[in-house]
């Protein structure tokens, strides 16, 4: 009788674990940058709480139902993200693909006789989103930015429009 009760308990536990897993689905995210494969991270929320997170490229197990999937592009100065609403069915994999439109910006600070080092601040909509060193290239989302270059108490401002796939060089001459 005791063995029979233990067997029934084990079967019930296995059945409930299997039933819980059957209620889960998966999300598979794919990130591209200007149409070419890239790297990103993913965060999944349901009913306002995070239920999964990780790196894109690996399927994430999530409870079945409606999800808010936020994907961040890795390595871009402005840390761009896209959010997609997805329905995940039990036992199925829901694909989520996003493409980020980016460009490369490089600022070189020069004086009349040599290259110089200074501070380069990148702003969008009046907010600083990051800083660069002279001659350091950065990936940014396509769009319009204000580049503020400071050297020796002097300042120069440039409005820069970046198009997808573009590589832009700004020369700040003091």
C-alpha positions in Angstrom: 0.0 0.0 0.0 2.8 2.4 0.9 4.6 1.7 -2.4 1.4 2.3 -4.3 0.9 5.7 -2.5 4.5 6.7 -3.3 4.1 5.7 -6.9 0.8 7.7 -7.2 2.5 10.7 -5.6 5.5 10.5 -8.0 3.1 10.2 -10.9 1.1 13.2 -9.8 4.3 15.3 -9.3 5.5 14.3 -12.8 2.1 15.0 -14.3 1.9 18.4 -12.7 5.4 19.3 -13.8 4.6 18.2 -17.4 1.3 20.1 -17.3 3.1 23.3 -16.2 5.7 22.8 -19.0 2.9 22.3 -21.5 1.5 25.7 -20.5 4.8 27.3 -21.5 5.9 28.5 -25.0 9.1 30.0 -26.3 10.2 33.2 -27.8 13.0 33.2 -30.4 14.4 36.7 -31.1 16.4 37.7 -34.1 18.3 41.0 -34.3 19.6 42.7 -37.4 21.3 46.0 -37.9 20.7 47.6 -41.3 19.6 44.2 -42.5 22.7 42.3 -41.3 22.9 39.9 -38.3 23.7 41.6 -35.0 23.6 41.0 -31.3 21.0 41.9 -28.8 19.4 41.2 -25.5 15.8 40.5 -24.8 13.4 41.0 -21.9 9.9 39.6 -21.8 7.1 41.0 -19.6 3.6 39.7 -18.9 1.0 41.7 -16.9 3.7 44.2 -16.0 6.3 41.8 -14.6 9.4 40.4 -16.2 9.1 36.7 -16.9 12.3 36.1 -18.9 15.4 37.7 -20.2 18.6 36.7 -22.0 20.6 37.0 -25.2 18.9 36.9 -28.6 19.7 33.8 -30.6 18.6 31.3 -27.9 14.9 30.5 -27.4 13.5 31.7 -24.0 10.8 29.7 -22.2 7.9 31.9 -21.2 4.3 31.3 -19.9 1.8 31.1 -22.7 -0.2 34.3 -23.4 0.3 37.9 -24.5 3.9 39.2 -24.0 5.7 42.5 -24.3 9.1 41.7 -25.8 11.8 44.4 -25.6 15.0 43.9 -27.6 18.1 46.1 -27.1 20.8 46.4 -29.7 24.2 45.6 -28.1 27.1 48.1 -28.5 25.3 51.2 -29.8 26.0 54.4 -27.9 22.4 55.4 -27.6 21.3 51.9 -26.4 18.3 51.6 -28.8 15.4 49.3 -28.0 12.3 48.1 -29.8 9.3 46.6 -28.1 7.0 44.2 -29.9 3.7 42.7 -28.6 3.5 38.9 -29.2 1.1 36.1 -28.4 2.9 32.9 -27.3 0.9 29.6 -27.6 1.6 26.7 -25.3 4.2 24.3 -26.8 5.0 26.7 -29.7 7.8 29.1 -30.5 6.9 32.6 -31.4 9.6 34.3 -33.6 10.4 38.0 -32.9 12.6 39.8 -35.4 13.7 43.5 -35.2 16.0 45.5 -37.4 17.8 48.6 -36.1 18.7 51.4 -38.4 22.2 52.6 -37.4 25.1 54.7 -38.6 28.7 55.3 -37.4 29.8 58.6 -36.2 33.5 59.7 -35.6 34.6 63.1 -34.4 38.2 64.2 -34.8 39.5 67.2 -32.9 42.3 69.1 -34.6 44.3 72.2 -34.0 46.2 74.1 -36.7 49.4 72.3 -36.1 48.4 68.8 -34.7 45.6 66.4 -33.6 44.2 67.2 -30.2 42.2 65.5 -27.5 39.1 67.0 -26.0 35.6 66.1 -24.9 32.9 65.2 -27.4 29.3 65.0 -26.1 26.5 63.5 -28.2 23.0 64.9 -27.6 19.6 64.0 -28.9 16.5 66.1 -28.1 18.4 68.2 -25.6 19.7 65.1 -23.6 23.2 63.9 -23.5 23.3 60.3 -24.6 27.0 59.7 -24.4 30.6 60.9 -24.8 33.4 60.1 -27.2 37.1 60.6 -27.4 38.6 62.2 -30.5 39.0 59.7 -33.3 36.8 57.1 -31.6 33.9 55.8 -33.8 30.5 55.0 -32.3 27.4 53.3 -33.6 24.2 55.3 -33.1 20.6 54.9 -34.3 19.9 56.8 -37.5 18.6 60.3 -36.7 19.6 63.8 -35.9 22.1 64.6 -33.2 23.9 67.6 -31.8 27.7 67.0 -31.3 29.3 69.3 -28.8 33.1 69.5 -29.0 35.1 71.2 -26.2 38.8 71.9 -26.2 40.7 74.3 -24.0 37.6 76.3 -22.8 36.3 76.6 -26.4 33.2 74.9 -27.7 31.9 74.0 -31.1 28.4 72.6 -31.9 27.5 70.5 -35.0 24.1 69.3 -36.0 24.6 65.9 -37.6 22.0 63.9 -39.5 22.9 60.2 -39.6 21.3 57.9 -42.2 21.1 54.1 -42.0 24.4 52.5 -43.0 26.2 55.8 -43.2 29.7 56.4 -41.8 30.1 60.1 -40.9 33.3 62.0 -39.9 33.1 65.4 -38.2 36.3 67.4 -38.1 36.3 70.0 -35.3 39.1 72.4 -36.0 40.2 74.8 -33.3 
